[in-house]
Amino acid sequence: RITYPVFPHVGSVKSGLEKIAVVGFDFSDSPGQGNPLDIWGNNLEKSIAFFDWYSNGKVKFEFTTYDKWIRLSQPSSAYVTGEHFTATAGALSVSDMAKEFNSAINKYINLNGYTAVFFVYPKTIEKITENFGLAAGMGGLPAFYGVGPSYYSIDYPYWTYIIHEMLHEQGLQGHSPKEPWRFGVLLNSN
């Protein structure tokens, strides 16, 4: 379904609170340096302000952050995805990655009742370049979205990535093939 009425994904609301966790994942072959939240800068606050405006105050974001790197169980090559969240040969499936992400985060943040998780990888990572994404509802998990290191070399406004994906979670399709390029946050995530 791509038209109105819009039906939010599991865990997302038309009005009320959207609880979102923000973390950093690192690997034995690519350890994180410093605080992973520094990569986000003030983008969490900007996404709160935009979504408050967009929803006319009906939907509020509440971020829970974890300021240390969470080490995943395998080397970074096991978590490589292709363009637009596709699986790649030799790596875990996207759903298996999400299950591991969920398990790893739950050691630090209880994700029950969370709509989404946004995460970053170390800036020095070499094997992973693409974003990660999995919409909410798969196996009762929240949505998972990761910022790919290809964004680290540009001055990318991460808040637009958060808004873009959370609008999908609200049930908006986006990505129209007939888009007037760069006229809206749902055309692409930047």
C-alpha positions as CSV (number, residue, x, y, z in Angstrom):
1,R,0.0,0.0,0.0
2,I,1.6,3.3,-1.1
3,T,-1.3,5.8,-0.8
4,Y,-3.5,7.2,2.0
5,P,-4.7,6.2,4.5
6,V,-1.1,5.8,5.8
7,F,-0.5,2.8,8.2
8,P,2.6,3.1,10.4
9,H,5.0,0.2,10.8
10,V,4.9,-1.9,13.9
11,G,6.0,0.2,16.9
12,S,5.5,3.5,15.1
13,V,2.6,5.9,16.2
14,K,0.4,8.5,14.5
15,S,0.5,10.4,17.8
16,G,2.6,10.0,20.9
17,L,6.1,9.0,21.7
18,E,8.6,7.4,19.4
19,K,11.4,5.9,21.6
20,I,14.7,5.7,19.6
21,A,18.0,4.2,20.7
22,V,21.3,5.7,19.3
23,V,24.5,3.6,19.6
24,G,27.8,2.8,17.9
25,F,28.9,-0.6,16.8
26,D,32.6,-1.6,16.4
27,F,34.5,-4.8,15.5
28,S,37.6,-6.6,16.4
29,D,39.2,-5.6,13.1
30,S,37.9,-2.0,13.3
31,P,37.7,-0.8,16.9
32,G,35.9,2.4,17.7
33,Q,37.8,5.5,18.9
34,G,36.3,8.0,21.3
35,N,32.6,8.5,21.9
36,P,30.4,7.2,19.0
37,L,27.8,9.8,19.8
38,D,30.2,12.5,18.6
39,I,29.6,11.4,15.0
40,W,25.9,12.5,15.4
41,G,26.8,16.0,16.6
42,N,23.6,18.0,17.0
43,N,21.7,16.0,14.5
44,L,19.5,14.3,17.1
45,E,18.2,17.6,18.3
46,K,17.6,18.8,14.8
47,S,15.6,15.7,14.0
48,I,13.5,16.2,17.1
49,A,12.7,19.8,16.1
50,F,11.9,18.8,12.5
51,F,9.6,15.9,13.4
52,D,7.8,18.0,16.0
53,W,7.2,20.6,13.3
54,Y,6.3,17.9,10.6
55,S,3.7,16.2,12.9
56,N,2.3,19.4,14.3
57,G,3.5,18.3,17.7
58,K,1.6,15.0,17.6
59,V,4.7,12.8,17.5
60,K,7.7,13.3,19.7
61,F,11.1,11.6,19.5
62,E,12.8,10.5,22.7
63,F,16.4,9.4,22.2
64,T,18.2,7.0,24.5
65,T,21.9,7.1,23.8
66,Y,24.8,4.9,24.8
67,D,28.2,6.6,24.7
68,K,30.5,3.6,24.4
69,W,31.2,1.3,21.4
70,I,29.3,-2.0,21.4
71,R,31.5,-4.7,20.0
72,L,29.8,-7.1,17.6
73,S,30.7,-10.8,17.5
74,Q,32.3,-11.1,14.1
75,P,34.8,-9.1,12.0
76,S,33.3,-6.2,10.0
77,S,33.2,-8.2,6.7
78,A,30.3,-10.2,8.2
79,Y,28.2,-7.1,8.3
80,V,28.7,-5.7,4.8
81,T,25.5,-4.8,2.9
82,G,24.9,-3.7,-0.6
83,E,23.1,-0.6,-1.9
84,H,19.7,0.1,-0.3
85,F,20.1,-2.6,2.4
86,T,20.6,-5.6,0.3
87,A,22.5,-8.8,1.4
88,T,25.9,-9.5,0.0
89,A,27.8,-12.8,-0.6
90,G,29.8,-14.0,2.4
91,A,28.0,-11.7,4.9
92,L,25.2,-12.4,7.4
93,S,21.7,-11.8,6.1
94,V,20.2,-8.4,6.8
95,S,17.7,-10.0,9.2
96,D,20.5,-11.9,11.0
97,M,22.4,-8.7,11.4
98,A,19.4,-7.0,13.0
99,K,18.9,-9.9,15.4
100,E,22.5,-9.6,16.5
101,F,22.3,-5.8,16.8
102,N,19.2,-6.2,18.9
103,S,20.8,-8.8,21.2
104,A,24.0,-6.7,21.6
105,I,22.1,-3.5,22.4
106,N,19.8,-5.2,24.9
107,K,22.8,-5.7,27.1
108,Y,22.9,-2.0,27.7
109,I,19.5,-0.6,26.7
110,N,16.2,-2.6,27.1
111,L,14.7,-2.1,23.6
112,N,11.2,-3.2,24.6
113,G,8.8,-0.5,23.4
114,Y,11.4,1.1,21.1
115,T,10.4,2.2,17.6
116,A,13.8,2.3,16.1
117,V,17.6,2.1,16.6
118,F,20.0,4.4,14.8
119,F,23.7,3.4,14.8
120,V,27.1,4.4,13.5
121,Y,30.3,2.5,12.7
122,P,33.8,3.7,13.4
123,K,35.0,6.4,11.1
124,T,38.1,4.2,10.3
125,I,36.1,1.2,9.1
126,E,37.1,0.0,5.6
127,K,35.0,-3.0,4.7
128,I,31.6,-1.5,5.3
129,T,30.6,1.5,3.2
130,E,26.8,1.4,2.8
131,N,24.0,2.3,5.1
132,F,22.1,-0.5,7.0
133,G,18.4,-0.6,7.2
134,L,15.6,-2.9,8.2
135,A,12.0,-1.7,8.8
136,A,10.3,-2.4,12.0
137,G,8.2,-5.5,12.6
138,M,10.5,-8.3,11.4
139,G,10.4,-10.8,14.2
140,G,9.1,-8.2,16.7
141,L,12.3,-6.1,16.4
142,P,12.3,-2.3,16.2
143,A,13.5,-0.7,13.0
144,F,17.4,-0.6,12.6
145,Y,19.2,2.1,10.6
146,G,22.9,2.5,10.4
147,V,24.9,5.4,8.9
148,G,27.4,4.1,6.3
149,P,30.9,5.4,6.3
150,S,30.5,6.7,2.7
151,Y,28.8,9.6,4.4
152,Y,31.8,10.4,6.7
153,S,33.8,12.0,3.9
154,I,31.1,14.6,3.1
155,D,29.3,17.1,5.3
156,Y,26.2,15.0,5.5
157,P,23.2,16.2,7.6
158,Y,22.4,13.0,9.5
159,W,19.2,14.5,10.8
160,T,17.7,14.2,7.3
161,Y,18.6,10.4,7.3
162,I,16.8,10.0,10.6
163,I,13.7,11.9,9.4
164,H,13.7,10.1,6.0
165,E,13.7,6.6,7.7
166,M,11.2,7.6,10.4
167,L,8.8,8.9,7.7
168,H,9.0,5.4,6.2
169,E,8.2,4.0,9.6
170,Q,5.2,6.3,9.6
171,G,4.1,4.4,6.5
172,L,5.1,6.9,3.8
173,Q,6.5,5.2,0.7
174,G,8.7,7.8,-0.8
175,H,11.3,7.2,-3.5
176,S,9.0,8.1,-6.4
177,P,10.6,7.4,-9.8
178,K,9.0,10.7,-11.0
179,E,10.5,12.9,-8.3
180,P,11.5,16.5,-8.8
181,W,15.1,15.8,-7.6
182,R,16.0,17.2,-4.2
183,F,12.6,18.7,-3.4
184,G,11.8,16.6,-0.4
185,V,13.3,14.5,2.4
186,L,11.5,11.3,1.2
187,L,13.1,11.4,-2.3
188,N,16.4,10.2,-0.8
189,S,17.9,10.5,2.6
190,N,20.0,13.6,2.0
